[in-house]
Amino acid sequence: MMVNASSFRYRGEATKVVSIVLLEIILAPMILTPAQAQSLRDAFKQVDASVVVVKTTQTEIAAGPERQPVSIPGLGSGVLISQEGDVMTAAHVVQTADRVFVEFSSGELIDAKIVGSEPAADVALLRLTRQPPPQAQVAKLGDSDLADVGDQIFIIGTPLGLNHTLTAGHISARHKPNKMYSGMLLAEFFQTDAAINQGNSGGPMFNMAGEVVGIVSHIISRSGGFEGLGFAATSNMARGLLLDRKSFWSGLDGYFLSGELARVFNLPQPGGLLVQRVADNSPAALIGLRAGTMKATIEGENLIVGGDIVLEVQGIPFDRNTYRAIRDKLSELPTGEFISVTVLRGGEQVELRTIKTP
């Protein structure tokens, strides 16, 4: 059999050309044109001064046999949303913080109060104790319902302590409330492939118009680092829970007990809330709730045991199905009215009461 050398060369060159074209098609979405790069650059410059670092101090149980409480620092991100000094962040960053500070891009550090927090959606609202610095910018809350899978977004935050770090990606999916985690009863999340690491929590997710469409919440990771599965609470959900209605901060971190765990803890009812941590000077502390005193792992869950178990709030039995009703009742309760909480403490039911303060 004879082989035509010129034909062989032609087919080889054609194959090479086709391969190059296919490679260019595959890589094209990954390469930013100068115009696109400039657009992202401009969007970052437009909103960066609205992004803040959220620093906290929190009481934790020290490791070792003495189990003494110690104060530890915490770090997250946030975004300024009003000239009056309102800052949105993630609930888990500040929920049981004893003190909260907000640091601006100028380096100025301002005390902040927690005025609203919703752990079941992982969003919280801070209020600065004085006006933000003149160079600070106010970010615009966008309409997250208009965002869709495939939209380009970017995130600014403090991953691993590196202030004002930009990461970019796309919206990968939208997850409706109570579809991902049993404890996130109210949370609507955007999933994203933009890099998120420890310290990004609470930072803003922006669309390319420079509007906040999400508040960074958490990642799913086997390694402990970013693996392409990041999640941000949607801006419309955050607006509805924190701004459109009265919000309530308890200062309490708890763990839902139900099923077999409820029986293990000898609850007199199907469910309850095991108190893990209580922030200093919070409503939970003022009413007299006691935090856990010992770390334990039960059925693969890392818990702090030894604290109160909340059975009822305002006469409503505490479980997953009544959480929203309890939250709404506390939020709507007028200042000066009594808050009543029944707990299981040392095997006995104890009623705690305090007056709701502004």
C-alpha positions as CSV (number, residue, x, y, z in Angstrom):
1,M,0.0,0.0,0.0
2,M,1.3,3.4,-1.0
3,V,1.0,6.5,1.2
4,N,0.7,9.9,-0.3
5,A,3.1,12.1,1.7
6,S,1.5,15.4,0.7
7,S,-1.9,14.1,1.6
8,F,-0.6,13.0,5.0
9,R,0.9,16.5,5.6
10,Y,-2.4,18.1,4.7
11,R,-4.5,16.0,7.0
12,G,-1.9,16.6,9.8
13,E,-2.0,20.4,9.4
14,A,-5.8,20.4,9.2
15,T,-6.1,18.4,12.4
16,K,-3.7,20.8,14.1
17,V,-5.8,23.8,12.9
18,V,-9.0,22.2,14.1
19,S,-7.4,21.4,17.5
20,I,-6.3,25.0,17.9
21,V,-9.8,26.3,17.0
22,L,-11.4,23.9,19.5
23,L,-8.9,25.0,22.2
24,E,-9.7,28.6,21.6
25,I,-13.5,27.9,21.9
26,I,-13.0,26.1,25.2
27,L,-10.7,28.7,26.7
28,A,-12.6,31.8,25.4
29,P,-15.1,32.0,28.3
30,M,-12.1,31.9,30.7
31,I,-10.2,34.8,29.2
32,L,-11.3,38.4,30.0
33,T,-11.0,40.8,27.2
34,P,-9.5,44.2,28.0
35,A,-13.0,45.8,28.0
36,Q,-14.3,43.2,30.5
37,A,-11.3,43.5,32.7
38,Q,-11.7,47.2,32.8
39,S,-15.4,46.8,33.6
40,L,-14.6,44.6,36.6
41,R,-11.8,47.0,37.7
42,D,-14.2,50.0,37.5
43,A,-16.9,48.1,39.4
44,F,-14.4,47.3,42.2
45,K,-13.3,50.9,42.5
46,Q,-16.9,52.0,42.6
47,V,-17.9,50.0,45.6
48,D,-14.7,49.1,47.6
49,A,-15.1,51.9,50.1
50,S,-18.5,50.5,51.2
51,V,-16.9,47.2,52.3
52,V,-15.7,46.9,55.9
53,V,-13.9,44.5,58.2
54,V,-16.0,43.2,61.2
55,K,-13.9,42.5,64.3
56,T,-15.4,40.8,67.3
57,T,-14.5,39.4,70.8
58,Q,-16.4,36.3,72.0
59,T,-16.3,34.1,75.0
60,E,-15.4,30.4,74.4
61,I,-14.8,27.4,76.5
62,A,-11.0,26.7,76.6
63,A,-9.7,23.2,75.8
64,G,-8.4,21.1,78.7
65,P,-9.8,19.8,82.0
66,E,-10.4,23.2,83.6
67,R,-12.8,24.3,80.8
68,Q,-12.4,28.0,81.8
69,P,-14.1,30.6,79.6
70,V,-11.7,32.7,77.5
71,S,-12.1,35.7,75.3
72,I,-11.1,35.1,71.6
73,P,-11.0,37.5,68.6
74,G,-13.2,36.9,65.6
75,L,-13.0,38.3,62.0
76,G,-15.5,38.8,59.2
77,S,-16.6,41.2,56.6
78,G,-19.6,43.5,56.0
79,V,-21.0,46.3,53.9
80,L,-22.2,49.8,54.7
81,I,-25.8,50.3,53.5
82,S,-26.8,53.7,55.0
83,Q,-25.4,57.1,55.8
84,E,-26.6,56.6,59.4
85,G,-24.1,53.7,59.8
86,D,-26.1,50.5,59.2
87,V,-23.8,47.6,58.2
88,M,-25.0,44.2,57.0
89,T,-23.0,41.1,57.8
90,A,-23.5,37.4,58.5
91,A,-25.3,36.4,61.7
92,H,-22.7,33.7,62.6
93,V,-20.0,36.4,62.7
94,V,-21.7,38.5,65.4
95,Q,-24.5,36.5,67.0
96,T,-22.7,35.7,70.3
97,A,-20.1,38.5,70.1
98,D,-19.4,40.4,73.4
99,R,-18.1,43.4,71.4
100,V,-18.2,44.4,67.7
101,F,-15.9,46.8,65.9
102,V,-16.1,47.9,62.3
103,E,-13.0,48.9,60.4
104,F,-13.1,51.0,57.2
105,S,-10.7,51.1,54.3
106,S,-9.1,54.2,55.9
107,G,-8.2,52.2,58.9
108,E,-10.7,53.9,61.2
109,L,-12.2,51.6,63.8
110,I,-15.7,52.3,65.1
111,D,-17.7,50.4,67.8
112,A,-21.0,48.9,66.6
113,K,-24.1,47.5,68.2
114,I,-26.0,44.5,66.9
115,V,-29.6,45.7,66.2
116,G,-30.9,42.7,64.3
117,S,-29.8,39.1,63.6
118,E,-31.4,36.1,62.0
119,P,-29.4,32.9,62.5
120,A,-31.9,30.9,60.6
121,A,-31.0,32.9,57.5
122,D,-27.4,33.9,58.5
123,V,-27.9,37.7,58.1
124,A,-27.4,40.4,60.7
125,L,-27.6,44.2,61.0
126,L,-25.1,46.4,62.9
127,R,-25.4,50.1,63.8
128,L,-22.3,52.2,64.2
129,T,-22.1,54.2,67.5
130,R,-21.1,57.3,65.4
131,Q,-21.2,58.5,61.9
132,P,-19.0,56.6,59.3
133,P,-15.9,58.4,58.1
134,P,-16.3,60.9,55.2
135,Q,-14.5,58.7,52.6
136,A,-16.8,55.7,53.3
137,Q,-19.4,54.9,50.6
138,V,-22.9,53.5,50.9
139,A,-23.6,50.5,48.8
140,K,-26.9,50.0,47.1
141,L,-29.0,46.9,47.8
142,G,-30.0,45.3,44.5
143,D,-33.0,43.2,43.6
144,S,-31.7,39.6,44.0
145,D,-34.8,38.3,42.3
146,L,-33.5,39.7,39.0
147,A,-30.2,37.8,39.3
148,D,-30.0,34.4,37.6
149,V,-27.7,31.4,37.2
150,G,-24.8,32.4,34.9
151,D,-24.7,36.0,35.9
152,Q,-21.2,37.4,36.6
153,I,-20.7,38.6,40.2
154,F,-17.8,39.6,42.4
155,I,-17.1,39.5,46.1
156,I,-15.0,41.8,48.3
157,G,-13.9,40.8,51.8
158,T,-11.2,39.8,54.2
159,P,-10.2,36.2,53.4
160,L,-7.7,35.0,56.0
161,G,-7.2,38.6,57.1
162,L,-6.3,40.0,53.7
163,N,-8.4,43.2,53.6
164,H,-10.4,44.3,50.6
165,T,-9.6,41.2,48.5
166,L,-11.6,40.8,45.2
167,T,-12.7,37.4,43.9
168,A,-15.0,37.0,40.9
169,G,-17.2,34.3,39.4
170,H,-20.7,33.5,38.6
171,I,-24.0,32.6,40.2
172,S,-24.0,28.8,40.0
173,A,-27.5,28.0,41.5
174,R,-30.3,29.4,43.7
175,H,-31.4,27.5,46.8
176,K,-34.8,28.1,48.4
177,P,-35.3,28.4,52.2
178,N,-35.1,25.2,54.2
179,K,-33.8,23.2,51.2
180,M,-30.1,22.8,52.2
181,Y,-29.8,22.8,56.0
182,S,-32.3,21.9,58.6
183,G,-31.1,24.8,60.8
184,M,-31.4,27.4,58.0
185,L,-35.2,27.6,58.0
186,L,-35.5,31.1,56.4
187,A,-32.3,31.2,54.2
188,E,-32.4,31.7,50.5
189,F,-28.9,31.2,49.1
190,F,-27.0,31.9,45.9
191,Q,-24.4,29.3,45.2
192,T,-21.3,30.7,43.5
193,D,-17.9,29.6,42.2
194,A,-16.2,32.8,43.3
195,A,-13.5,32.0,45.8
196,I,-14.7,32.3,49.5
197,N,-12.5,31.6,52.5
198,Q,-12.5,32.3,56.3
199,G,-12.9,36.0,56.8
200,N,-15.2,36.5,53.7
201,S,-18.2,35.8,55.9
202,G,-20.6,38.7,55.9
203,G,-19.0,40.4,53.0
204,P,-21.1,41.6,50.0
205,M,-21.7,39.8,46.7
206,F,-22.0,42.5,44.0
207,N,-23.5,42.3,40.5
208,M,-21.6,44.0,37.7
209,A,-23.7,47.2,38.2
210,G,-22.2,47.5,41.7
211,E,-25.3,46.5,43.6
212,V,-25.3,44.1,46.6
213,V,-27.2,41.0,45.6
214,G,-25.9,38.7,48.4
215,I,-24.3,38.5,51.8
216,V,-21.5,35.8,52.0
217,S,-22.5,33.0,54.3
218,H,-20.4,29.8,54.1
219,I,-18.7,27.2,51.9
220,I,-19.0,23.5,51.5
221,S,-15.5,21.9,51.7
222,R,-13.8,18.6,52.3
223,S,-10.4,20.2,52.6
224,G,-11.4,23.1,54.8
225,G,-10.4,25.5,52.0
226,F,-12.4,26.8,49.0
227,E,-13.5,24.1,46.5
228,G,-15.9,26.0,44.3
229,L,-19.0,25.7,46.5
230,G,-19.7,29.1,48.1
231,F,-23.0,30.4,49.4
232,A,-24.4,33.9,49.9
233,A,-27.7,34.9,51.4
234,T,-29.8,36.8,48.9
235,S,-30.2,40.6,49.3
236,N,-34.0,40.5,49.1
237,M,-34.2,37.9,51.9
238,A,-31.8,40.0,54.0
239,R,-33.8,43.2,53.3
240,G,-37.1,41.5,54.2
241,L,-35.8,40.1,57.5
242,L,-33.7,43.0,58.7
243,L,-35.1,46.2,57.2
244,D,-38.7,45.7,56.1
245,R,-39.8,44.6,59.6
246,K,-38.6,44.8,63.2
247,S,-35.6,42.5,63.8
248,F,-34.6,40.9,67.0
249,W,-31.2,40.0,68.3
250,S,-31.1,37.5,71.2
251,G,-27.4,37.0,71.6
252,L,-28.0,33.3,71.8
253,D,-26.4,30.5,69.9
254,G,-28.3,27.2,70.2
255,Y,-28.7,23.8,68.7
256,F,-32.0,22.2,67.8
257,L,-32.7,19.0,69.7
258,S,-35.3,16.6,68.2
259,G,-35.9,12.9,67.7
260,E,-33.3,10.7,69.4
261,L,-31.3,13.6,70.7
262,A,-34.4,15.0,72.5
263,R,-34.8,11.6,74.2
264,V,-31.1,11.5,75.1
265,F,-31.4,14.9,76.8
266,N,-34.6,13.7,78.6
267,L,-36.8,16.5,77.1
268,P,-40.4,16.5,78.3
269,Q,-41.5,17.4,74.8
270,P,-40.5,16.5,71.2
271,G,-38.0,19.3,70.8
272,G,-36.0,22.1,72.3
273,L,-33.0,24.4,71.9
274,L,-29.7,23.5,73.6
275,V,-28.0,26.7,74.6
276,Q,-24.4,26.8,73.3
277,R,-23.2,30.4,73.9
278,V,-24.6,33.6,75.3
279,A,-23.2,37.1,74.4
280,D,-22.5,39.5,77.3
281,N,-25.2,42.1,77.9
282,S,-27.5,40.5,75.3
283,P,-31.2,39.9,75.9
284,A,-30.4,36.2,76.4
285,A,-27.8,37.1,79.1
286,L,-30.2,39.6,80.8
287,I,-33.0,37.0,81.1
288,G,-30.5,34.7,82.8
289,L,-29.9,31.9,80.2
290,R,-26.9,29.8,80.9
291,A,-24.5,28.7,78.2
292,G,-22.9,25.3,77.8
293,T,-19.8,24.4,79.9
294,M,-18.3,21.4,78.2
295,K,-17.5,20.4,74.6
296,A,-18.8,17.1,73.4
297,T,-19.3,15.2,70.2
298,I,-22.7,13.4,69.9
299,E,-23.6,11.6,66.7
300,G,-20.9,13.4,64.8
301,E,-22.1,16.9,66.0
302,N,-19.7,19.1,67.9
303,L,-21.8,20.5,70.8
304,I,-21.3,22.5,74.0
305,V,-23.4,20.7,76.7
306,G,-24.2,21.6,80.3
307,G,-26.3,24.7,79.5
308,D,-30.0,25.4,79.6
309,I,-32.4,23.8,77.1
310,V,-35.1,26.2,76.0
311,L,-38.5,24.5,76.1
312,E,-40.9,27.5,75.6
313,V,-40.8,31.1,74.6
314,Q,-43.9,33.3,75.4
315,G,-45.8,30.1,76.1
316,I,-45.0,28.6,72.7
317,P,-43.2,25.2,72.7
318,F,-39.9,25.5,71.0
319,D,-39.2,23.3,67.9
320,R,-38.4,23.7,64.2
321,N,-42.1,24.2,63.3
322,T,-42.7,27.0,65.8
323,Y,-39.4,28.9,65.3
324,R,-40.9,31.4,62.9
325,A,-43.9,32.1,65.2
326,I,-41.6,32.6,68.2
327,R,-39.3,34.9,66.2
328,D,-42.3,37.0,64.9
329,K,-43.7,37.3,68.4
330,L,-40.5,38.5,69.9
331,S,-39.9,41.0,67.1
332,E,-43.4,42.5,67.4
333,L,-43.4,42.6,71.3
334,P,-43.5,46.2,72.4
335,T,-40.6,47.7,74.5
336,G,-41.3,47.3,78.2
337,E,-43.3,44.1,77.8
338,F,-42.2,40.9,79.6
339,I,-40.3,38.2,77.7
340,S,-40.9,34.7,79.3
341,V,-38.7,31.7,78.6
342,T,-39.1,28.2,80.1
343,V,-35.9,26.1,80.3
344,L,-34.8,22.7,81.4
345,R,-32.0,23.3,84.0
346,G,-30.6,20.4,86.0
347,G,-33.5,18.2,85.2
348,E,-36.1,20.8,86.4
349,Q,-38.2,23.3,84.5
350,V,-37.4,26.9,85.3
351,E,-39.2,30.0,84.1
352,L,-37.1,33.1,83.3
353,R,-38.5,36.6,82.7
354,T,-37.1,40.0,81.7
355,I,-38.4,43.2,80.2
356,K,-37.8,43.8,76.5
357,T,-35.5,46.8,76.0
358,P,-35.1,48.9,72.8
